Amino acid sequence: MSGLHCAVLFGLDEFVSSLMELKSTDINQQDFYGSTPLVHVVRCGSHSIFTLLLRDPHIRADIGDKNGITPLFQAAWSGNEMMLERLLTMPTVSPGVKDTWGRTPLDAAAKNGHANIVKLLLLRGSSKVTTRLQGHQSQSSKQQRTYASSHGS
């Protein structure tokens, strides 16, 4: 785990900014679980640090951890709409990416009842869901659209 990982986890905006100015800081370095600082900031929910990290031209938002959890998957799981929307604007980010268990960000959003996130992902082309969610067959795309529409999305 790097200093940048720690600064992100503790929400130290100024320290994150200072570390990013160092040429030796690898913004995409993975910790022992394979998580990048970007995955951690999405998990922690710090919008200011998220914005700082995305300013770096070398940031890679498509790197998954050892379980395939990407920043987009984490944003969908957490229900962080602002971060998810911003990540979807990045050319390397795919809404159809799957984790180790074959789950997509759409699965994660639906599983956790994040109707607005489900709607956003469906609008951005995430439509096929044929994975298992904690031992239960996940909803089909039609069922997820029904879920989104019945929850005001």
WOCOR-V830822 format. One record per backbone hydrogen bond with DSSP energy under -0.5 kcal/mol. NH is the residue of the N-H (numbers start at 1). CO is the residue of the C=O. E is the energy in kcal/mol with one decimal. If there is no record, write none. Layout:
((NH & CO & E) (NH & CO & E))
This chain:
((6 & 2 & -2.0) (7 & 3 & -2.7) (8 & 4 & -2.4) (9 & 5 & -2.8) (10 & 6 & -2.2) (11 & 8 & -1.3) (12 & 7 & -2.7) (13 & 11 & -1.4) (16 & 12 & -2.6) (17 & 13 & -2.6) (18 & 14 & -2.3) (19 & 15 & -2.7) (20 & 16 & -2.2) (21 & 17 & -0.9) (21 & 18 & -0.6) (22 & 18 & -0.6) (22 & 19 & -1.0) (25 & 22 & -1.4) (27 & 25 & -0.9) (29 & 26 & -1.7) (31 & 35 & -2.3) (34 & 31 & -1.9) (40 & 36 & -1.9) (41 & 37 & -2.4) (42 & 38 & -1.9) (43 & 39 & -2.3) (44 & 40 & -2.5) (45 & 41 & -2.2) (46 & 41 & -0.9) (47 & 45 & -1.0) (50 & 46 & -2.3) (51 & 47 & -2.3) (52 & 48 & -1.9) (53 & 49 & -2.7) (54 & 50 & -2.1) (55 & 51 & -0.8) (55 & 52 & -0.9) (56 & 52 & -0.5) (56 & 53 & -1.3) (59 & 56 & -1.6) (61 & 59 & -0.6) (63 & 60 & -0.6) (65 & 69 & -1.4) (66 & 33 & -2.8) (68 & 65 & -2.3) (70 & 68 & -0.7) (74 & 70 & -2.5) (75 & 71 & -2.4) (76 & 72 & -2.3) (77 & 73 & -2.7) (78 & 74 & -2.6) (79 & 75 & -1.4) (80 & 75 & -2.0) (81 & 79 & -1.4) (84 & 80 & -2.4) (85 & 81 & -2.8) (86 & 82 & -2.1) (87 & 83 & -2.6) (88 & 84 & -2.2) (89 & 85 & -0.6) (89 & 86 & -1.1) (90 & 87 & -1.6) (93 & 90 & -1.5) (94 & 92 & -0.5) (97 & 94 & -1.3) (99 & 103 & -2.4) (100 & 67 & -3.0) (102 & 99 & -2.1) (105 & 97 & -0.6) (108 & 104 & -2.1) (109 & 105 & -2.5) (110 & 106 & -2.5) (111 & 107 & -2.9) (112 & 108 & -1.6) (113 & 110 & -1.3) (114 & 109 & -2.7) (115 & 113 & -1.4) (118 & 114 & -2.4) (119 & 115 & -2.5) (120 & 116 & -2.4) (121 & 117 & -2.7) (122 & 118 & -2.4) (123 & 119 & -2.5) (124 & 120 & -1.5) (125 & 122 & -1.3) (126 & 121 & -2.6) (127 & 125 & -1.1) (129 & 127 & -0.6) (132 & 101 & -0.6) (133 & 136 & -3.1) (134 & 132 & -0.6) (136 & 133 & -1.9) (138 & 131 & -2.2) (144 & 140 & -2.4) (145 & 141 & -2.4) (146 & 142 & -2.2) (147 & 143 & -2.6) (148 & 144 & -2.7) (149 & 145 & -2.7) (150 & 146 & -2.5) (151 & 147 & -0.9) (151 & 148 & -0.5) (152 & 149 & -1.1) (153 & 148 & -2.4))
